[in-house]
Amino acid sequence: MKKTGLLLLGLAISISVSYSQQATSLMPQPKKVEIGTQMLQIDKNFTILIDGQPSNFIFDRADDFLRRLAGRTGVFIQQDRISPSMNKPVNPKMLIKVEEPGILELGVDESYSLNIDANHIKLYSKTSYGALRGLETLIQLLDSDQKGYYFPEVKIDDSPRFPWRGLLIDPARHWLPVEVIKRNIDGMVAVKMNVLHLHITDDQGFRIESKVFPKLHEMGGEGMYYSQEQIRDIINYASDRGIRVIPEFDIPGHATSWLVGYPELATIPVEYSVEREWGIMDPVLDPTKESTYEFLDAFLTEMAGLFPDEYMHIGGDENNGKHWKQSEHIQKFKNETGIKYNHELQALFNQRLHEILTRNGKKMVGWDEIQHPNIPKTVVIQSWRGQKGLTAAAKAGYSVMLSNGYYIDLIQPASFHYLNDPLPDGSGLTPEQARLVLGGEATMWGEQVTPETIDSRIWPRTAAIAERLWSPGNIRDVESMYERMAIISLQLEELGLTHEKNYEMMLRRLCRGKGVEELRILSDVSESVKRYRRNALSNVNALMPYTRFVDATRPDAPVARNFNQAVENLKDEAKHEDLEFVKDHLDRWFTNHQNLILILDNNPILHEIKPLANKLRTIAYIGIQALEYMESGQSSPEEWQEYALEECEKAKTPHGETELMIVSGIIDLIQNTK
Amino acid sequence: MKKTGLLLLGLAISISVSYSQQATSLMPQPKKVEIGTQMLQIDKNFTILIDGQPSNFIFDRADDFLRRLAGRTGVFIQQDRISPSMNKPVNPKMLIKVEEPGILELGVDESYSLNIDANHIKLYSKTSYGALRGLETLIQLLDSDQKGYYFPEVKIDDSPRFPWRGLLIDPARHWLPVEVIKRNIDGMVAVKMNVLHLHITDDQGFRIESKVFPKLHEMGGEGMYYSQEQIRDIINYASDRGIRVIPEFDIPGHATSWLVGYPELATIPVEYSVEREWGIMDPVLDPTKESTYEFLDAFLTEMAGLFPDEYMHIGGDENNGKHWKQSEHIQKFKNETGIKYNHELQALFNQRLHEILTRNGKKMVGWDEIQHPNIPKTVVIQSWRGQKGLTAAAKAGYSVMLSNGYYIDLIQPASFHYLNDPLPDGSGLTPEQARLVLGGEATMWGEQVTPETIDSRIWPRTAAIAERLWSPGNIRDVESMYERMAIISLQLEELGLTHEKNYEMMLRRLCRGKGVEELRILSDVSESVKRYRRNALSNVNALMPYTRFVDATRPDAPVARNFNQAVENLKDEAKHEDLEFVKDHLDRWFTNHQNLILILDNNPILHEIKPLANKLRTIAYIGIQALEYMESGQSSPEEWQEYALEECEKAKTPHGETELMIVSGIIDLIQNTK
């Protein structure tokens, strides 16, 4: 009967969670929440009335809300599709009142208030964008008891801490079809983000149709690019959900794909092909020729007509200057104009871009490197190199936003990103300078992700960044964040996001459907190596398969986190449930090994992780021994400690670019036996 | 140690499967396969050369093939993207040779030959379309041993039995975004289907942009329709994969959505709104006014320019004639023209359509009802009403294809569809008449499916229909079909199809992530009620949520099938493994109940299936008792038999439109105790 006992234990935990107040599980946390004890029951007569002067899309979003509510509850809500021409319900359960449509731009009012009592829901906002944010809070509040689904009594007043809460998506490195963008827009909306930054050109691909210079996408995009109609579709989709779309045309470096069709733009005008490798490349635009600016003027003017947002991103990062150094005419130009450093030459280039953008009514955004005394203060600096640079830029009078610390491609834990604050206590900025800190952007660089895996790198971790950028700065409880993130992660699935469901799918493919359980026991405690180590470990490039074990594993492997935490808890007082959890998992890892190895043997794609499986078995056994020493009340022999710690060191070595995430927990167990 | 023992048992089965020859697992089965013992190993130097006169898309499909091969094997194949301008590899491992591009039309040559030895793969075909079919056979042949992945030695000659192998998709009843269509096109390609039939208008929605009559999609589509650019995108995507796209504009009935914007087309020209209910509706076009034909002429001419295929479908089904009967001017027209029956009136209407289509170079397709002496023999009759009608139509000289028996919306088992032959032995057709039987179409009517669930209704069962339509008629082994279908089902996932992965996702949502294992034990033996019973049991319509337990369950619940089969096997000789399987499952259903009920209690959306859970427990216990009687060697008491059979009868009652699929197995067990 042991099995049943374990299931019951699991169940006891689940019941306590499902009874928790959804009102305390909101993510991002609102500025002010008061929770009451009444409930507004949901039945088929639930109706919504929309009042005031909202934008038309509010009707669509309210209808989406109604369908999601029906989808989650199974309640067949009778109200017909909500539209501006609908019959207004009498005695509506819910009233959405919007003062004015609002204009989607930096700093638009996104505040809202939400009041729920036993009989009514009132969602009020100044603009349509505030109402959008409030609808997402409301759907998160959905709760249930044995009688049915309900919204709890609350009074919420909410508005964002920062006006720029972005996600960078990079279809240049790996092509991402429109639906990938759209479902991630839906995810952004769910956590109240408001800027989609499309890194749409880079060495590895030119992903947007240009009618003026068609060889850009035809030759630089290799058939994988967004048509202008698709871009308009994406922009409309995003705008109707309160998300600004900002394109990045990364120049003068990171621009090989431009040169495939137009080599005359290059500093060294030879034949170029679309780049397959990752990294910093030498090809760079020629900043000394008028024809370069004529081209950029025509192109950026075309793009300015396509993207309605006031801001446009020109990249400007990681120009290694090699081709400029190698080029005689660039050297000659520098000598003639008295320019000493490449940075100055690039500033000259950026000044010309700035003129073009200004003429098109656009403000310029660029990475750290664009900062230069000659560059006007109207630009926005996006800091990828660090908090220091951000603070310095704000002190110099630039608007800034933070991406350093939000690089979600580096497979760091959500807690790391969560505690990374664009405007931490003690930043030393004056209130006026602090206002220049606009927010930040999570950056989903595309080298290591494909349409199949990208969602699992973005979600749910980006919810932690979204909370950092929306909620008051003093909301910093990591444990609470992880608990709430687990809830929102499941909710994100209803938007079509694949971060959960592609995990098992990829495991199924790896073992051809036979042995998923065994394989998951390993993958649940494994993660990709961190930061840029994957590039160093393997001969990666744009055409390699991203379908291996490492790609199936996910950041923040929850079983590993829980295990390490349970071990940590044992230090204070050995609670029965922590001990059971630790024991149970050690046993599972140890006994799983025999079957797992057969599965790895049978599937050549998994051969590379056999050492990882072996190491998990070894350190699991060490953990079991450690527990035995702890339970015996005696210290472990020093010899054993030495051996055990040495094995743990070995277990830190990645295999197949994957590493075991429970080594630190095992080391803690060993330390506990001293 | 019992747990480990069970896992090993499972593993023993899996090993035997993974070592089976992929060459005998092809689906659809080729016409002729010879299997040798050599292997062509796959390593990073695998290269493809394309020779002859192929269409350009063959380069893209060969590139897709290479990426899928890399994805499944993890082998980083070094060949760069395959394109017409690529550098030709020296000593290629694989040669694709295509005699001529071919033209995608009914009857295009899809034959191919595939020869693999230890050193080379040769794929030859007359047209590009044959090469496409051969590539899918090849990727299915991928196998592995401990040394790595390989293709087995084979000689295959293959060509289809029928030239029309279609899938009907119905975005009219529930809107389906472009990506749903595209991933299902990929699925069709994988099983060698070649016609996508888009049922693009119906009472519940008009899903295609008309530039001539924009109120059709604007008012009839409620914002959910394909733009003409999207339609061209779908057609190109399909054409480049050897799939013809045939639109269906269902008239004169099933046309309420046309009338929302253009009520003057109606027999009774009142105000219409988009239909929310399912079923046969009264609104119908007016066949007596010239203006109706002027409208249809302009519209169908527009559509004829958009859809390149020679065939166009005009529906013609389920006109109940009520509005014609109610309408004085229709009665007057009938009297004046001497038309007695509505069927004749509709034939008149169809004749006019036929003229319009002919003028546009199109051939007409319609459902059974269009058959009429006045309708020329050049039309194709799609038989939804039965084999009899099909045979009769062929005897009357019409080209025909079968859909009766391929209605995959009715949740019948794959075996049922598999054995349904458009041209069975003893059809009584002359060879000439038999040639008029073009094939068939699986019909995915859209009432009960959404983008979230549609893949699980189409796949994998449609693979069985695809085999029926491609493979020789004597390939009819149901067990073999199910085994091979399980393999192809996993492979279909790599195309983005969600039939597997949305199952657990929907279960997670139903129980908010807590209790998926317990819930799955129930859902694995549950299916939606069959045929049109769901409409009768529930107040269904277009706005109701399709996210309930019944929607998560899938056709052909494999655990139920295996259980019933294992019980069946016990009749002959009680094999140990069958007995273990039966026992194990009965125990699992019985012991799961306690936890399952708590989970159902905690999630109001699951309350409706509590009776189902209770009944599963009851009949599982009856099964356990039956086994005990069987083992004791004594007959069970008649009283007990009576009680047990009565409970089984009760257990047949559906709850939440869902039924238990193991009742027949339990009844068999009871019979075994007599």
Interface residues (C-beta under 8 A of the other chain):
Chain A: K3 T4 L7 L8 L11 S14 I15 V17 S18 D60 R67 A70 G71 R72 T73 G74 V75 F76 I77 D80 R81 S83 S144 Q146 K147 G148 Y149 P177 V178 E179 E222 G223 S227 E229 R276 P451 E452 A486 L490 E493 E494 G496 T498 E500 K501 N502 E504 M505 R508 R509 R512 G513 K514 G515 E518 N539 L543 M544 P545 T547 R548 T591 Q594 N595 L598 I599 D601 N602 N603 P604 I605 E608
Chain B: K3 T4 L7 L8 L11 S14 I15 V17 S18 D60 R67 A70 G71 R72 T73 G74 V75 F76 I77 D80 R81 S83 S144 Q146 K147 G148 Y149 P177 V178 E179 E222 G223 S227 E229 R276 P451 E452 A486 I487 L490 E493 E494 G496 T498 E500 K501 N502 E504 M505 R508 R509 R512 G513 K514 G515 E518 N539 L543 M544 P545 T547 R548 T591 Q594 N595 L598 I599 D601 N602 N603 P604 I605 E608
